[in-house]
Each structure stands twice: as structure tokens, then as C-alpha cells.
Amino acid sequence: MLRDLKERKSSAFNQVYREYYGMIKYFVLKNSGKEEDVSDVFQDGLVILYEKLNTPGFVLTCSLKTFIYSVCRLIWLKRLREQNRMPSSINEFEKVEDIVDEYETERLEHSKMVLVEKALSKLGENCRQILEHFYYLKASMKDIAIKFGYTNEDNAKNQKYKCLQRLKVMVQAGE
């Protein structure tokens, strides 16, 4: 990919946008930025990357992700300093990997939620409603038994367990 970036291939830049823009957006918005700031910072970071790649003798000694994050972070912190808007929550010595890991964790959690929502939509109506009543509406098993016509709480609990197992299988299968 570095060679393609160096040769200014749009497919390589598009891939960089897809893979890393969200990470920079997360950082800038979390640290006093606005949506329009994100684009500016990311563009400036890509310009620096391109210039470095075309500097004789330059060798990328970290991952592309870490490089882009570090450059964009420094650009944003410099802008905040120039505007006297430096938030007190930013530690100049924080590890880049920690923020990248935090972003990745949040992104993975979001991906998992999307999978759960997708699987829920494919789950039978009765199962979906039982799980929604229990987990989202915090209904008791007694209330669920009454609402869905089960003879007692244990039968409702057993059905909830079966529904949850079906949901887990669907999520694991990526359905």
C-alpha cells in the first residue's frame, strides 16, 4: 500500500480513508474538535505522509495506522495550542497505542452491536419480544410469563434461555 500511496493511486488513499478516518474523527471530536476539523486534520496528515514517503531515505518504522494517528494527533494538538483551546484531559505523553486500542475496542463493540441487532431482526417475533422485554424493558420473568401466556415463570425463563441461545448462534454465525 505504501508504494501505491507514493505513486498517488486514489485506491490507496481511499483505503486509508476507510481504515483510519474514523480513528482520527474519534480523537478530534473527543478532544474539543468539530466535524470540519476532522477533515482538515486528516487531509494535513495525509499530505505529511505523502511527503515523508517521497523523502529519500525515509523508512516507516511503525505501522501505517500508528504513523497516521501520531501525525494527526500532533497536528490537532498544535492547532488547539495555537487557539488556546488545549483541553486539560490530553496528556502529552499518553501512549498512541492506548488511544488506538480504545478506538478499536469501541469500533469492535459497535460492530458486535450491529451483528446483535441484525440477528434480532431475523429472530422469530416471539423470541425477539421476550428478549426485548427482559433486557431492554427490564420486565420480570413473572410479567413476561403473563404477557406471553406461559403457565409460570420457569416456563418463561426456559423459553428466554432458548431464544438467547438461538440469538447467540446467529451472532456467532454472523447472520
C-alpha positions as CSV (number, residue, x, y, z in Angstrom):
1,M,0.0,0.0,0.0
2,L,2.9,2.4,0.7
3,R,4.1,2.1,-2.8
4,D,0.6,2.9,-4.1
5,L,0.4,5.9,-1.8
6,K,3.7,7.1,-3.0
7,E,2.5,6.8,-6.6
8,R,-0.6,8.8,-5.7
9,K,-3.1,6.0,-6.5
10,S,-6.5,7.0,-5.5
11,S,-7.5,3.5,-4.5
12,A,-4.7,3.5,-1.8
13,F,-5.9,6.9,-0.5
14,N,-9.5,5.6,-0.4
15,Q,-8.4,2.6,1.6
16,V,-6.5,4.8,4.1
17,Y,-9.7,6.9,4.5
18,R,-11.9,3.8,5.0
19,E,-9.5,2.3,7.5
20,Y,-8.2,5.3,9.5
21,Y,-10.6,8.3,9.2
22,G,-12.9,7.0,11.9
23,M,-10.0,6.7,14.3
24,I,-9.0,10.4,13.7
25,K,-12.6,11.5,13.9
26,Y,-12.9,9.8,17.2
27,F,-9.8,11.5,18.6
28,V,-10.6,15.0,17.3
29,L,-14.2,15.0,18.3
30,K,-13.3,13.6,21.8
31,N,-10.8,16.5,22.2
32,S,-12.8,19.7,21.5
33,G,-13.0,19.3,17.8
34,K,-15.8,19.7,15.3
35,E,-16.7,17.6,12.2
36,E,-15.0,20.1,9.8
37,D,-11.8,19.9,11.9
38,V,-11.6,16.2,11.4
39,S,-11.3,16.5,7.6
40,D,-8.7,19.3,7.8
41,V,-6.5,17.3,10.2
42,F,-6.8,14.1,8.3
43,Q,-6.0,15.8,5.0
44,D,-3.0,17.5,6.5
45,G,-1.9,14.2,8.0
46,L,-2.1,12.5,4.5
47,V,-0.1,15.4,3.0
48,I,2.7,14.8,5.6
49,L,2.5,11.0,4.9
50,Y,2.9,11.6,1.2
51,E,5.8,14.0,1.7
52,K,7.5,11.6,4.0
53,L,7.1,8.7,1.6
54,N,8.7,10.7,-1.1
55,T,11.6,11.8,1.1
56,P,14.8,9.9,0.1
57,G,15.9,7.6,2.9
58,F,12.6,7.7,4.8
59,V,11.7,4.3,6.3
60,L,8.4,3.8,8.1
61,T,9.4,2.2,11.4
62,C,5.9,1.7,12.8
63,S,2.6,0.6,11.4
64,L,0.8,2.9,9.0
65,K,-2.0,3.2,11.5
66,T,0.3,4.4,14.2
67,F,2.0,6.9,11.9
68,I,-1.2,8.4,10.7
69,Y,-2.6,8.6,14.2
70,S,0.5,10.2,15.6
71,V,0.8,12.8,12.9
72,C,-2.8,13.7,13.0
73,R,-2.7,13.8,16.8
74,L,0.2,16.2,16.8
75,I,-1.4,18.4,14.1
76,W,-4.6,18.6,16.2
77,L,-2.7,19.3,19.5
78,K,-0.7,22.1,17.8
79,R,-4.0,23.7,16.5
80,L,-5.5,23.5,19.9
81,R,-2.4,25.2,21.4
82,E,-2.4,27.9,18.8
83,Q,-6.1,28.6,19.6
84,N,-5.5,28.4,23.3
85,R,-8.1,25.6,23.5
86,M,-6.0,22.8,24.8
87,P,-8.2,20.6,26.9
88,S,-6.8,19.5,30.2
89,S,-7.6,15.9,29.6
90,I,-4.9,15.4,27.0
91,N,-1.6,14.2,28.3
92,E,1.3,15.0,26.0
93,F,2.9,11.7,26.9
94,E,0.0,9.4,26.5
95,K,0.7,6.3,24.5
96,V,-0.5,6.3,21.0
97,E,-1.3,2.6,21.3
98,D,-3.7,3.2,24.2
99,I,-5.8,5.6,22.1
100,V,-5.7,3.3,19.1
101,D,-6.7,0.4,21.3
102,E,-9.5,2.4,22.8
103,Y,-10.8,3.3,19.4
104,E,-10.5,-0.3,18.2
105,T,-12.4,-1.5,21.2
106,E,-15.2,1.0,20.7
107,R,-15.3,0.1,17.0
108,L,-15.5,-3.6,17.7
109,E,-18.2,-3.1,20.3
110,H,-20.2,-1.2,17.7
111,S,-19.7,-4.0,15.2
112,K,-20.9,-6.5,17.7
113,M,-24.0,-4.4,18.4
114,V,-24.7,-4.2,14.7
115,L,-24.5,-8.0,14.5
116,V,-26.8,-8.5,17.5
117,E,-29.4,-6.0,16.0
118,K,-29.2,-7.8,12.7
119,A,-29.7,-11.2,14.4
120,L,-32.5,-9.9,16.5
121,S,-34.3,-8.7,13.4
122,K,-34.1,-12.3,12.0
123,L,-35.1,-14.0,15.2
124,G,-38.7,-15.0,15.5
125,E,-41.1,-12.3,16.6
126,N,-42.0,-14.1,19.9
127,C,-38.3,-14.6,20.8
128,R,-37.4,-11.1,19.9
129,Q,-40.2,-9.7,22.0
130,I,-39.3,-11.9,25.0
131,L,-35.6,-10.8,24.9
132,E,-36.5,-7.1,24.4
133,H,-38.9,-7.2,27.3
134,F,-36.3,-8.8,29.6
135,Y,-33.2,-7.0,28.6
136,Y,-34.4,-3.6,27.3
137,L,-37.6,-3.0,29.2
138,K,-36.3,-4.8,32.3
139,A,-39.6,-6.8,32.7
140,S,-39.6,-9.5,35.4
141,M,-40.0,-13.2,34.4
142,K,-43.4,-13.1,36.1
143,D,-44.6,-10.2,33.9
144,I,-43.1,-12.0,30.8
145,A,-45.0,-15.2,31.7
146,I,-48.2,-13.3,32.0
147,K,-47.8,-11.2,28.8
148,F,-46.8,-14.2,26.6
149,G,-49.2,-16.7,28.1
150,Y,-46.7,-19.1,29.8
151,T,-48.1,-21.1,32.7
152,N,-45.4,-20.0,35.1
153,E,-42.1,-18.1,35.5
154,D,-40.0,-21.2,35.0
155,N,-41.5,-21.9,31.5
156,A,-40.9,-18.2,30.5
157,K,-37.4,-18.4,31.8
158,N,-36.8,-21.6,29.8
159,Q,-38.1,-20.0,26.7
160,K,-36.0,-16.9,27.2
161,Y,-32.9,-19.2,27.6
162,K,-33.7,-21.0,24.3
163,C,-34.3,-17.6,22.5
164,L,-31.0,-16.3,23.8
165,Q,-29.1,-19.4,22.7
166,R,-30.6,-19.0,19.2
167,L,-29.6,-15.4,19.1
168,K,-26.0,-16.3,20.2
169,V,-25.7,-18.9,17.4
170,M,-26.9,-16.4,14.9
171,V,-24.5,-13.7,16.1
172,Q,-21.6,-16.1,16.1
173,A,-22.5,-17.2,12.5
174,G,-22.6,-13.5,11.5
175,E,-26.3,-13.6,10.5
